[in-house]
Amino acid sequence: AGWASMAEMYLPLIRELFDINQHHLNVIGVGHPSLDRLCRVTASHGLHSKLTGAGGGGCGITLLRPDTSPLAVEAAKRDLCACGFECWETNIGAPGVTLHSSSSLNAEVLHALSKS
């Protein structure tokens, strides 16, 4: 299965893990009321968020499903900004580890690798 189909298959689990993880972070004392607010705002748009980084109110991450409408994203961002949050969109994920044949590397790269 390709990356997109695997992501679709695991999204319900990932959403649940986001919620569980955020709860655990609050229990161990690294949560913050501002992050709880962020989670409530995004949940009102059907999205799942959690603390990211060192905690204490710094940063949160919100999972966007591939089928999340741009209008829903903009509405969530608008509501978050109204609460004083800054929002950035990014993509995560990659195909993972790839294997390259040494015969496909040029001589300069092969020479550098042989020195290490």
C-alpha positions, 0 to 999 in steps of 0.5 A, spaced: 500 500 500 502 507 498 503 512 503 496 515 502 492 509 503 496 507 509 495 514 512 488 513 511 488 506 514 491 509 520 488 516 521 482 513 526 488 510 530 492 517 530 486 521 532 485 517 538 492 517 540 493 524 539 487 525 544 490 520 549 497 523 549 494 530 550 490 527 556 497 523 559 501 530 558 496 533 562 496 528 567 504 528 568 503 536 569 506 538 562 500 541 559 497 548 560 490 551 560 492 555 553 493 548 550 487 545 553 483 551 550 487 550 543 484 543 543 477 545 545 477 550 539 480 545 534 475 539 537 469 544 535 472 543 528 472 536 528 480 536 529 485 533 534 490 537 537 496 535 542 502 539 546 508 538 542 515 540 544 517 541 552 510 543 554 508 549 559 504 552 554 509 553 548 506 549 542 501 545 539 500 540 533 493 539 530 492 533 525 489 535 519 486 529 515 487 529 507 480 530 506 479 536 511 476 542 507 480 548 506 474 552 509 474 548 515 482 549 516 481 557 515 475 557 520 479 553 525 485 558 524 481 564 524 478 561 531 485 560 534 488 567 532 482 570 535 484 566 541 491 569 540 494 563 537 499 563 531 498 558 526 502 555 521 501 549 516 506 544 514 506 537 511 509 531 515 511 524 512 516 521 507 516 515 503 521 513 509 528 509 508 530 508 501 536 504 498 540 506 493 545 502 489 552 504 489 552 503 482 548 509 481 552 514 485 558 518 482 565 517 483 566 523 487 560 520 492 563 513 492 570 516 494 567 520 500 564 514 502 570 510 502 574 515 506 569 514 512 
